[in-house]
């Protein structure tokens, strides 16, 4: 009988520990910089991201919330040296809500595996499984995206 109680206690301890670990991981993803997406808030009708934060050639993922709807996008410096912006979704696979991941100088659809050169992301490469174009104004200091342009991509999310 004593042995049975110890097994039950060990099981309870294991379950409790698993729940604590799961809660810790979930909480970590809500801390800025710990999840895939950094939250952005508009100021005067635009979201502004400093160029210095996104010029390293890595895809930087952001989340804009509008009325409870999360609209995800990324900024990446292409192999052409230009910053490119796109929704983290495409016209074809957006229903799966998987988005893209970066592999070298390519963005890869996490649903179908199609690869797209970072330098080709933009208005000229729209449609299909390309990262859906997100217009932005880019100058030497900032990437500015209007709330109107962000809201236009809400259908993807």
C-alpha positions as CSV (number, residue, x, y, z in Angstrom):
1,X,0.0,0.0,0.0
2,X,2.8,2.4,0.8
3,X,4.4,1.7,-2.6
4,X,1.1,2.7,-4.3
5,X,1.0,6.0,-2.5
6,X,4.5,6.9,-3.5
7,X,3.7,6.1,-7.2
8,X,0.7,8.4,-6.9
9,X,2.8,11.1,-5.3
10,X,5.5,10.8,-8.0
11,X,2.9,11.0,-10.7
12,X,1.3,14.1,-9.1
13,X,4.8,15.7,-8.8
14,X,5.6,14.9,-12.4
15,X,2.3,16.4,-13.7
16,X,2.7,19.5,-11.5
17,X,6.3,20.0,-12.8
18,X,5.1,19.6,-16.4
19,X,2.4,22.3,-15.9
20,X,4.9,24.7,-14.3
21,X,7.3,24.2,-17.3
22,X,4.5,24.7,-19.8
23,X,3.3,27.9,-18.0
24,X,6.9,29.2,-17.9
25,X,7.4,28.6,-21.6
26,X,4.0,30.3,-22.4
27,X,4.9,33.3,-20.3
28,X,8.3,33.6,-21.9
29,X,6.7,34.1,-25.3
30,X,4.8,37.1,-24.0
31,X,8.0,38.9,-22.9
32,X,9.2,41.3,-25.7
33,X,12.0,39.7,-27.7
34,X,11.1,36.2,-26.6
35,X,8.4,35.3,-29.1
36,X,8.6,35.4,-32.9
37,X,6.6,38.7,-33.1
38,X,7.4,42.0,-31.5
39,X,4.3,44.1,-30.8
40,X,4.1,47.5,-32.5
41,X,1.8,50.4,-31.8
42,X,0.9,53.2,-34.2
43,X,1.7,56.8,-33.5
44,X,-0.1,59.4,-35.6
45,X,-1.6,56.7,-37.9
46,X,1.7,54.9,-38.7
47,X,3.9,52.2,-37.2
48,X,7.5,53.3,-37.3
49,X,10.5,50.9,-37.0
50,X,14.0,52.2,-36.9
51,X,16.1,51.1,-39.9
52,X,19.0,50.4,-37.5
53,X,16.9,47.5,-35.9
54,X,16.2,45.7,-39.2
55,X,19.3,46.2,-41.3
56,X,21.2,43.0,-40.3
57,X,19.8,40.8,-43.1
58,X,17.6,38.8,-40.7
59,X,13.8,38.8,-41.0
60,X,12.3,40.8,-38.1
61,X,8.7,39.9,-37.3
62,X,6.1,42.2,-36.0
63,X,2.5,42.1,-34.7
64,X,0.0,44.9,-35.0
65,X,-3.3,44.5,-33.1
66,X,-6.5,46.1,-34.4
67,X,-9.7,45.4,-32.6
68,X,-8.5,42.1,-31.2
69,X,-7.2,41.0,-34.7
70,X,-3.5,40.4,-34.9
71,X,-1.9,41.3,-38.2
72,X,1.6,39.9,-38.6
73,X,4.3,41.2,-40.9
74,X,8.0,41.2,-41.4
75,X,10.8,43.5,-42.5
76,X,14.0,42.0,-44.1
77,X,17.0,43.5,-45.8
78,X,17.4,41.7,-49.1
79,X,20.5,40.6,-50.8
80,X,20.0,43.8,-52.9
81,X,20.7,45.9,-49.8
82,X,17.1,47.2,-49.7
83,X,14.6,46.7,-46.9
84,X,11.5,44.8,-47.9
85,X,8.2,44.6,-46.1
86,X,5.5,41.9,-46.3
87,X,2.6,40.4,-44.4
88,X,3.6,37.1,-42.8
89,X,1.1,35.4,-45.1
90,X,0.3,34.8,-48.7
91,X,-2.7,34.7,-51.0
92,X,-2.6,30.9,-51.3
93,X,-1.6,29.4,-47.9
94,X,-2.8,32.1,-45.4
95,X,-5.6,29.9,-44.1
96,X,-3.0,27.6,-42.6
97,X,-1.7,30.6,-40.5
98,X,1.9,29.4,-40.7
99,X,3.7,32.3,-42.4
100,X,7.3,32.3,-43.5
101,X,10.7,31.6,-42.1
102,X,14.0,32.8,-43.3
103,X,16.7,30.5,-44.8
104,X,19.7,32.5,-45.9
105,X,18.6,35.1,-48.5
106,X,15.2,33.3,-49.0
107,X,11.9,33.4,-47.2
108,X,10.2,30.0,-47.1
109,X,6.5,29.4,-46.8
110,X,6.1,27.1,-43.8
111,X,3.0,25.5,-45.3
112,X,4.1,24.5,-48.9
113,X,7.9,25.0,-48.7
114,X,8.1,27.5,-51.7
115,X,11.2,29.7,-51.5
116,X,11.3,33.4,-52.4
117,X,14.4,35.6,-52.7
118,X,14.3,38.4,-50.1
119,X,15.4,40.9,-52.9
120,X,12.2,40.0,-54.9
121,X,9.7,40.7,-52.1
122,X,7.5,43.6,-53.0
123,X,4.7,44.9,-55.2
124,X,6.1,43.4,-58.4
125,X,6.0,39.9,-56.9
126,X,2.5,39.7,-55.6
127,X,0.1,36.8,-55.9
128,X,0.5,33.1,-55.6
129,X,2.5,32.0,-52.6
130,X,4.7,35.1,-52.5
131,X,4.8,37.0,-49.2
132,X,1.9,39.3,-49.6
133,X,3.0,42.9,-50.3
134,X,2.9,45.4,-47.5
135,X,3.5,49.0,-48.7
136,X,6.0,51.0,-46.6
137,X,7.9,54.3,-46.7
138,X,11.5,53.7,-46.1
139,X,14.1,56.5,-45.5
140,X,17.5,56.6,-43.9
141,X,16.2,56.5,-40.4
142,X,12.8,54.6,-40.4
143,X,10.5,52.1,-41.9
144,X,7.0,53.6,-41.8
145,X,3.8,51.6,-42.4
146,X,0.4,53.2,-42.3
147,X,-2.4,51.7,-40.2
148,X,-4.5,51.7,-43.3
149,X,-2.0,49.5,-45.2
150,X,-1.8,47.2,-42.2
151,X,-5.6,46.9,-41.9
152,X,-5.7,46.0,-45.6
153,X,-4.0,42.7,-44.7
154,X,-6.4,41.8,-42.0
155,X,-8.1,39.2,-44.2
156,X,-5.0,37.0,-44.1
157,X,-5.2,36.7,-40.3
